[in-house]
Amino acid sequence: MQGGHHMPAIATLEELKAVQAALSTLKEEHPKAYDAFSRFFKDNRKIGYKNVIKMMIGEATPEKLKGMG
């Protein structure tokens, strides 16, 4: 399996800008929660953002991610 750590983003510049704008809106609407999640993502960087997000949105469990579920 290949590591995808420094692969170029597949998203277009427009898509990336749209996501940045959405993040900015989320930060304005929920500053405390936004800061808490930002800190959480930084603290758990070694887990891999994809794994964290899959658990967050209910697409994976720790067992599934380890191939046990």
N, C-alpha and C positions, 0 to 999 in steps of 0.2 A: 504494500500500500504506500502511496506517495504522501508525503507531508505537505500540506497546503499552506505553510506559514507565510511565504513571501510571493504567492502567486498574484498577478495583477487582478484587480477587481473586474468582474465580468460586467457589472452594472455600467450603464452609460453615465456620463457626467450629469445629465439631467436627472436621472434616477437618484444618483448620490445627493444632488442638491435638494431634491424633494424630500429625501429621508432626513437630511440635515435640518430642513425647515420644520419637518414634523417633530424632530427631537427638540428643537427650539420651542415649539408650541407646548410640547409636553412639559418642558422645564418651567415655562411660564405658568402653566396651569397647575402643576403639582411639584413645586420646587423642593419640598422636603423629601417626598418619595423619589424624585429624580436623583437627588443627591445620594440618598440611601442606596438606590440601585447602582448608581455610578461607582460608589465605594465597593458595593458587593461584587460588581463585575471585575473591578481592579483586584480585589482581594482573592478572587477565585480564577484569575487569568490562567493559571496552570491547568485547570480542568478543561479548558477550551471553550470558547464562546459558543460554538455550535452545540456542544453538550449541555451547557447551562441553559441556552434558549430552548432546546428540545425538552428539557425537564420543565422549564417555566411554562411553555405552551401546551404541556401535556402529551407530547409526542414520544417521550421516552421516560424510563425510570432508570435508576442506577443499575438495576439488574439487566435491563435491556441493553444499556450502553456497554456492559461487560459481557454481553452475549449469553446471559444466563436466564433471560426472561422470555 
